[in-house]
Amino acid sequence: MSVADIYSWLEDNVVAEAVRGTPYLYPTLETIHIIGIALLAGPAAAFDLRLLGFGRRLLSVTVAADYLLPLARIGFAVAAVTGIAMFLPGANLIADRASAPWKLGLLIIAGLNIALFHRRMYRNVAGWDLDRPPPGTARLAAVVSLASWSGVTLAGRLLAYT
Ligand code: HEM
């Protein structure tokens, strides 16, 4: 079975049929995808800015994480579910676009960056929670996060063109 066969099989499943055959479902999914992106990218960027030192006298990193990161996780889940639903009906066509590997690769980089941040830098947060500049590694994670989510957004938009 080739990769193209897998995409063709994805295009024939019940969700793909429903997205193809239901008027206005695709633009509705696109709209919800964008709401999910806002819920992901907004709080993630606010947390990244706090990691870069903005507002460090006003707000602790742990409070910022507790408020912002659950919202970002919900946003990612919404974007992922709607993204997969939009991918299925045109799997062969979409996977073939030049921007597709960029979007997937940047999603993987963003995910690895989150895992590394929580396993390494965030463990020592007590030392720089409030009123202290975050360490260089945490600031680097913030820059990678801002760049990778911006890149995923750009690659997502480009999916419609190339
Ligand atoms: C996690 C799984 C995801 C999948 C499978 C996915 C898949 C898709 C698909 C199939 C499209 C429609 C492309 C077209 O119009 O032909 C799309 C659009 C888009 N995606 Fe995603 N996506 C995902 C997550 C994300 C995330 C996390 C972001 C941003 C942080 C994002 C940003 C965008 C943008 C900006 C668009 C264009 C929306 C528009 O102009 O209507 N996607 N995505």
Residues whose N, C-alpha, C, O or C-beta is under 5 A from the ligand:
A	BS01	HEM	E30 I37 A79 A80 G83 I84 M86 F87 W149 V152 T153 G156 R157 L159 A160
